Amino acid sequence: QVQLVESGGGLVQTGGSLRLSCAASGSIFRVETMRWYRQAPGKQRELVASITNGGSTNYADSVKGRFTISRDNAKNTMYLQMNNLKPEDTAVYYCNADGKSYEKKTYGYWGRGTQVTVSS
């Protein structure tokens, strides 16, 4: 079983910055692609950014140039540096990861989310 725990959310003013973290723990051979999703009230969950085990990244158009995703494979931890935050970034941010078991099967895991609120 793998657990993902997010941290770093909070309340910030427009133009401010926050850094989210997602730590994976448990019995797992390797953490593969990791992703940040977000869900605003009344909206569908959307993919914000992803990063492969090798470090390749992708971003939603709405966050390009403002958010940076990174990871520390030794710590099985992913980060999301969010700069120049806007009120429309307000959402619950979820960590998602593909984990490969020692039996070489891949499973998907979700964290419980962390709230990010950007005031205008």
N, CA, C and O of each residue as an XYZ file, in Angstrom:
480
protein
N       0.835     -1.180      0.000
C       0.000      0.000      0.000
C       0.883      1.247      0.000
O       1.900      1.308      0.690
N       0.470      2.239     -0.790
C       1.226      3.484     -0.897
C       0.356      4.635     -0.428
O      -0.833      4.694     -0.744
N       0.938      5.530      0.311
C       0.244      6.734      0.746
C       0.899      7.966      0.132
O       2.124      8.060      0.047
N       0.059      8.909     -0.294
C       0.528     10.192     -0.789
C       0.005     11.268      0.159
O      -1.192     11.333      0.440
N       0.903     12.099      0.642
C       0.514     13.143      1.585
C       0.961     14.496      1.034
O       2.148     14.740      0.819
N      -0.034     15.372      0.809
C       0.271     16.709      0.321
C       0.434     17.678      1.484
O      -0.131     17.483      2.560
N       1.209     18.713      1.247
C       1.357     19.786      2.236
C       1.730     21.065      1.511
O       2.136     21.043      0.350
N       1.584     22.184      2.218
C       2.029     23.457      1.664
C       0.923     24.383      1.187
O       1.196     25.512      0.778
N      -0.309     23.928      1.232
C      -1.400     24.792      0.818
C      -1.630     25.909      1.827
O      -1.043     25.923      2.909
N      -2.505     26.854      1.446
C      -2.805     27.942      2.350
C      -3.486     29.085      1.645
O      -3.960     28.955      0.516
N      -3.527     30.214      2.333
C      -4.154     31.433      1.813
C      -3.059     32.417      1.428
O      -2.140     32.677      2.204
N      -3.170     32.961      0.216
C      -2.164     33.894     -0.267
C      -2.863     34.960     -1.093
O      -3.935     34.720     -1.649
N      -2.264     36.125     -1.174
C      -2.831     37.196     -1.978
C      -2.445     37.034     -3.443
O      -1.477     36.348     -3.771
N      -3.212     37.674     -4.316
C      -2.899     37.673     -5.741
C      -1.469     38.136     -5.962
O      -1.023     39.139     -5.403
N      -0.763     37.378     -6.793
C       0.634     37.685     -7.061
C       1.613     36.981     -6.143
O       2.824     37.031     -6.363
N       1.097     36.328     -5.120
C       1.950     35.643     -4.165
C       2.398     34.273     -4.645
O       2.098     33.862     -5.766
N       3.117     33.577     -3.783
C       3.681     32.271     -4.125
C       3.397     31.254     -3.032
O       3.260     31.596     -1.857
N       3.315     30.011     -3.444
C       3.212     28.871     -2.530
C       3.995     27.715     -3.122
O       4.177     27.624     -4.336
N       4.458     26.830     -2.240
C       5.142     25.623     -2.700
C       4.453     24.419     -2.090
O       4.427     24.256     -0.870
N       3.898     23.583     -2.939
C       3.249     22.360     -2.497
C       4.242     21.200     -2.533
O       5.146     21.158     -3.368
N       4.053     20.269     -1.615
C       4.853     19.051     -1.591
C       3.930     17.849     -1.559
O       2.817     17.915     -1.038
N       4.408     16.753     -2.122
C       3.679     15.484     -2.078
C       4.691     14.386     -1.797
O       5.582     14.131     -2.607
N       4.556     13.748     -0.667
C       5.483     12.685     -0.274
C       4.807     11.334     -0.409
O       3.709     11.122      0.105
N       5.472     10.420     -1.105
C       4.976      9.055     -1.262
C       5.701      8.136     -0.295
O       6.923      8.196     -0.154
N       4.933      7.288      0.366
C       5.534      6.342      1.304
C       4.829      5.006      1.188
O       3.696      4.925      0.715
N       5.521      3.947      1.629
C       4.938      2.625      1.584
C       5.818      1.653      0.840
O       6.926      1.984      0.419
N       5.311      0.453      0.686
C       6.072     -0.591      0.024
C       5.879     -0.485     -1.486
O       4.827     -0.849     -2.013
N       6.889      0.011     -2.168
C       6.778      0.222     -3.600
C       8.149      0.094     -4.242
O       9.161      0.508     -3.675
N       8.163     -0.490     -5.443
C       9.429     -0.655     -6.142
C       9.926      0.688     -6.669
O      11.084      1.053     -6.469
N       9.035      1.424     -7.348
C       9.413      2.717     -7.903
C       8.172      3.580     -8.148
O       7.123      3.085     -8.561
N       8.312      4.848     -7.888
C       7.259      5.797     -8.223
C       7.502      6.279     -9.647
O       8.565      6.824     -9.947
N       6.546      6.086    -10.503
C       6.696      6.475    -11.901
C       6.233      7.924    -12.073
O       6.669      8.804    -11.331
N       5.363      8.173    -13.035
C       4.907      9.540    -13.278
C       4.100     10.073    -12.089
O       3.262      9.371    -11.522
N       4.368     11.309    -11.733
C       3.629     11.979    -10.671
C       2.935     13.204    -11.264
O       3.433     13.823    -12.205
N       1.803     13.532    -10.709
C       0.988     14.611    -11.276
C       0.351     15.454    -10.175
O       0.114     14.980     -9.064
N       0.087     16.688    -10.502
C      -0.743     17.562     -9.679
C      -2.042     17.825    -10.436
O      -2.029     18.216    -11.603
N      -3.148     17.606     -9.760
C      -4.463     17.965    -10.258
C      -5.030     19.033     -9.325
O      -4.546     19.227     -8.210
N      -6.049     19.711     -9.798
C      -6.770     20.633     -8.928
C      -8.258     20.608     -9.275
O      -8.660     20.321    -10.402
N      -9.045     20.919     -8.262
C     -10.490     20.960     -8.446
C     -11.059     22.156     -7.713
O     -10.979     22.252     -6.488
N     -11.631     23.060     -8.476
C     -12.280     24.236     -7.906
C     -13.747     23.906     -7.643
O     -14.288     22.989     -8.261
N     -14.392     24.627     -6.751
C     -15.802     24.361     -6.444
C     -16.660     24.420     -7.704
O     -16.602     25.380     -8.472
N     -17.456     23.374     -7.898
C     -18.361     23.347     -9.038
C     -17.722     23.018    -10.361
O     -18.384     23.060    -11.398
N     -16.437     22.688    -10.343
C     -15.726     22.387    -11.587
C     -15.140     20.981    -11.543
O     -14.991     20.376    -10.481
N     -14.813     20.483    -12.733
C     -14.199     19.168    -12.806
C     -12.736     19.241    -12.400
O     -12.097     20.288    -12.500
N     -12.222     18.115    -11.942
C     -10.810     18.033    -11.610
C     -10.001     18.153    -12.897
O     -10.329     17.527    -13.905
N      -8.943     18.961    -12.858
C      -8.133     19.176    -14.052
C      -6.665     18.918    -13.747
O      -6.194     19.138    -12.631
N      -5.956     18.448    -14.766
C      -4.530     18.193    -14.643
C      -3.777     19.512    -14.718
O      -3.973     20.299    -15.645
N      -2.925     19.745    -13.750
C      -2.145     20.973    -13.693
C      -0.750     20.754    -14.284
O      -0.296     21.528    -15.126
N      -0.083     19.698    -13.836
C       1.282     19.440    -14.296
C       1.636     17.995    -14.012
O       1.062     17.363    -13.126
N       2.594     17.476    -14.780
C       3.054     16.115    -14.561
C       4.562     16.058    -14.733
O       5.165     16.902    -15.395
N       5.160     15.036    -14.116
C       6.605     14.839    -14.227
C       6.888     13.347    -14.192
O       6.404     12.629    -13.317
N       7.683     12.889    -15.160
C       8.039     11.479    -15.206
C       9.171     11.182    -14.235
O       9.766     12.093    -13.659
N       9.458      9.914    -14.063
C      10.566      9.521    -13.200
C      11.878     10.088    -13.720
O      12.791     10.358    -12.941
N      11.977     10.270    -15.038
C      13.186     10.816    -15.645
C      13.249     12.324    -15.655
O      14.263     12.901    -16.050
N      12.167     12.981    -15.221
C      12.183     14.433    -15.115
C      11.504     15.188    -16.236
O      11.538     16.418    -16.240
N      10.891     14.512    -17.182
C      10.156     15.209    -18.248
C       8.873     15.798    -17.692
O       8.158     15.146    -16.931
N       8.585     17.034    -18.075
C       7.451     17.737    -17.492
C       6.453     18.193    -18.546
O       6.788     18.384    -19.716
N       5.224     18.360    -18.093
C       4.158     18.939    -18.907
C       3.293     19.814    -18.017
O       3.112     19.541    -16.831
N       2.759     20.881    -18.622
C       1.938     21.821    -17.868
C       0.656     22.155    -18.600
O       0.611     22.146    -19.830
N      -0.380     22.447    -17.845
C      -1.586     23.013    -18.427
C      -1.265     24.418    -18.919
O      -0.443     25.117    -18.327
N      -1.910     24.823    -19.995
C      -1.635     26.152    -20.559
C      -1.867     27.266    -19.536
O      -1.180     28.287    -19.555
N      -2.826     27.065    -18.656
C      -3.202     28.103    -17.699
C      -2.125     28.379    -16.654
O      -2.157     29.414    -15.988
N      -1.171     27.459    -16.506
C      -0.142     27.650    -15.472
C       1.264     27.765    -16.041
O       2.213     27.993    -15.291
N       1.415     27.611    -17.346
C       2.741     27.690    -17.954
C       3.381     29.042    -17.663
O       2.754     30.094    -17.790
N       4.651     28.978    -17.268
C       5.375     30.210    -16.962
C       5.197     30.691    -15.538
O       5.912     31.586    -15.087
N       4.238     30.098    -14.819
C       4.003     30.508    -13.422
C       4.290     29.380    -12.443
O       4.783     29.621    -11.341
N       3.984     28.157    -12.838
C       4.170     26.987    -11.963
C       5.359     26.159    -12.450
O       5.626     26.067    -13.648
N       6.056     25.565    -11.500
C       7.162     24.661    -11.828
C       7.023     23.385    -11.015
O       6.950     23.421     -9.787
N       6.986     22.256    -11.717
C       6.908     20.963    -11.062
C       8.306     20.357    -10.991
O       9.099     20.497    -11.922
N       8.598     19.691     -9.893
C       9.898     19.040     -9.743
C       9.731     17.849     -8.813
O       8.675     17.669     -8.207
N      10.774     17.039     -8.703
C      10.704     15.879     -7.817
C      12.088     15.507     -7.339
O      13.097     15.822     -7.970
N      12.109     14.829     -6.206
C      13.325     14.264     -5.633
C      13.082     12.765     -5.543
O      12.400     12.289     -4.635
N      13.646     12.026     -6.491
C      13.385     10.577     -6.531
C      13.918      9.858     -5.298
O      13.339      8.860     -4.868
N      14.996     10.343     -4.734
C      15.557      9.700     -3.542
C      14.588      9.787     -2.364
O      14.577      8.922     -1.489
N      13.783     10.837     -2.358
C      12.827     11.035     -1.263
C      11.395     10.680     -1.678
O      10.472     10.785     -0.871
N      11.209     10.257     -2.941
C       9.855      9.976     -3.451
C       8.927     11.153     -3.177
O       7.792     10.974     -2.737
N       9.414     12.328     -3.436
C       8.665     13.549     -3.156
C       8.597     14.424     -4.397
O       9.570     14.575     -5.135
N       7.420     14.992     -4.603
C       7.179     15.890     -5.729
C       6.829     17.265     -5.191
O       6.273     17.392     -4.100
N       7.155     18.285     -5.954
C       6.892     19.650     -5.538
C       6.160     20.413     -6.648
O       6.235     20.061     -7.825
N       5.459     21.455     -6.239
C       4.865     22.375     -7.202
C       5.108     23.792     -6.681
O       4.480     24.234     -5.719
N       6.021     24.482     -7.333
C       6.268     25.880     -7.001
C       5.293     26.730     -7.798
O       5.292     26.698     -9.029
N       4.471     27.484     -7.099
C       3.434     28.285     -7.734
C       3.732     29.758     -7.493
O       3.717     30.226     -6.354
N       4.000     30.474     -8.559
C       4.298     31.908     -8.484
C       3.227     32.709     -9.199
O       2.466     32.174    -10.006
N       3.179     33.991     -8.895
C       2.213     34.889     -9.523
C       0.801     34.292     -9.485
O       0.114     34.219    -10.503
N       0.398     33.877     -8.311
C      -0.899     33.212     -8.161
C      -2.051     34.162     -8.441
O      -1.987     35.357     -8.155
N      -3.105     33.594     -9.006
C      -4.300     34.348     -9.370
C      -5.509     33.765     -8.654
O      -5.481     32.600     -8.256
N      -6.561     34.538     -8.482
C      -7.764     33.999     -7.821
C      -8.290     32.734     -8.499
O      -8.832     31.856     -7.828
N      -8.137     32.632     -9.803
C      -8.620     31.444    -10.512
C      -7.782     30.201    -10.229
O      -8.146     29.107    -10.662
N      -6.679     30.343     -9.519
C      -5.898     29.192     -9.089
C      -6.460     28.572     -7.806
O      -6.006     27.513     -7.371
N      -7.438     29.231     -7.211
C      -8.041     28.713     -5.995
C      -8.697     27.364     -6.251
O      -9.543     27.233     -7.136
N      -8.305     26.367     -5.477
C      -8.801     25.004     -5.674
C      -8.191     24.104     -4.604
O      -7.291     24.501     -3.864
N      -8.707     22.889     -4.549
C      -8.030     21.835     -3.797
C      -7.053     21.172     -4.760
O      -7.436     20.753     -5.853
N      -5.807     21.080     -4.355
C      -4.766     20.497     -5.190
C      -4.493     19.072     -4.717
O      -4.257     18.823     -3.535
N      -4.533     18.147     -5.672
C      -4.360     16.736     -5.379
C      -3.082     16.200     -6.019
O      -2.728     16.559     -7.142
N      -2.416     15.349     -5.288
C      -1.254     14.637     -5.802
C      -1.721     13.289     -6.351
O      -2.565     12.618     -5.758
N      -1.158     12.913     -7.482
C      -1.476     11.621     -8.096
C      -0.167     10.987     -8.541
O       0.725     11.675     -9.038
N      -0.052      9.688     -8.366
C       1.189      9.026     -8.762
C       0.921      7.621     -9.268
O       0.005      6.941     -8.805
N       1.729      7.200    -10.219
C       1.730      5.817    -10.683
C       2.849      5.107     -9.947
O       4.009      5.510    -10.025
N       2.499      4.059     -9.240
C       3.494      3.321     -8.482
C       3.669      1.919     -9.014
O       2.689      1.208     -9.236
N       4.909      1.517     -9.220
C       5.190      0.162     -9.696
C       5.546     -0.709     -8.501
O       6.442     -0.386     -7.720
N       4.831     -1.814     -8.374
C       5.057     -2.722     -7.245
C       6.267     -3.603     -7.517
O       6.822     -3.606     -8.616
N       6.665     -4.353     -6.490
C       7.784     -5.282     -6.651
C       7.422     -6.407     -7.620
O       8.303     -7.078     -8.156
N       6.127     -6.610     -7.839
C       5.677     -7.585     -8.832
C       5.592     -6.960    -10.217
O       5.112     -7.591    -11.159
N       6.062     -5.705    -10.343
C       6.132     -4.962    -11.595
C       4.746     -4.651    -12.156
O       4.573     -4.544    -13.370
N       3.773     -4.510    -11.280
C       2.468     -4.040    -11.696
C       2.339     -2.574    -11.301
O       2.852     -2.150    -10.266
N       1.641     -1.798    -12.147
C       1.509     -0.357    -11.889
C       0.108     -0.030    -11.386
O      -0.895     -0.472    -11.945
N       0.070      0.749    -10.324
C      -1.195      1.159     -9.718
C      -1.223      2.678     -9.609
O      -0.178      3.324     -9.539
N      -2.421      3.238     -9.596
C      -2.583      4.671     -9.420
C      -2.963      5.009     -7.991
O      -3.752      4.299     -7.366
N      -2.400      6.097     -7.473
C      -2.655      6.501     -6.098
C      -2.996      7.991     -6.058
O      -2.540      8.776     -6.890
N      -3.808      8.353     -5.071
C      -4.215      9.742     -4.877
C      -3.964     10.177     -3.448
O      -4.099      9.396     -2.506
N      -3.596     11.440     -3.307
C      -3.553     12.038     -1.992
C      -4.919     12.603     -1.640
O      -5.850     12.555     -2.443
N      -5.029     13.145     -0.419
C      -6.315     13.664      0.040
C      -6.540     15.111     -0.356
O      -7.659     15.614     -0.259
N      -5.496     15.780     -0.797
C      -5.638     17.144     -1.268
C      -5.218     18.183     -0.250
O      -5.224     17.943      0.958
N      -4.851     19.346     -0.772
C      -4.509     20.486      0.075
C      -5.139     21.734     -0.545
O      -5.075     21.939     -1.757
N      -5.738     22.551      0.292
C      -6.477     23.719     -0.191
C      -5.530     24.870     -0.486
O      -4.663     25.204      0.321
N      -5.710     25.468     -1.651
C      -5.008     26.699     -2.025
C      -6.068     27.764     -2.285
O      -6.962     27.575     -3.110
N      -5.963     28.867     -1.583
C      -6.909     29.963     -1.752
C      -6.137     31.241     -2.067
O      -5.239     31.639     -1.325
N      -6.501     31.872     -3.173
C      -5.840     33.106     -3.594
C      -6.857     34.231     -3.502
O      -7.876     34.221     -4.194
N      -6.577     35.189     -2.653
C      -7.500     36.300     -2.465
C      -7.163     37.431     -3.434
O      -6.005     37.660     -3.782
N      -8.216     38.127     -3.855
C      -8.024     39.231     -4.818
C      -7.808     40.555     -4.116
O      -7.632     41.581     -4.773
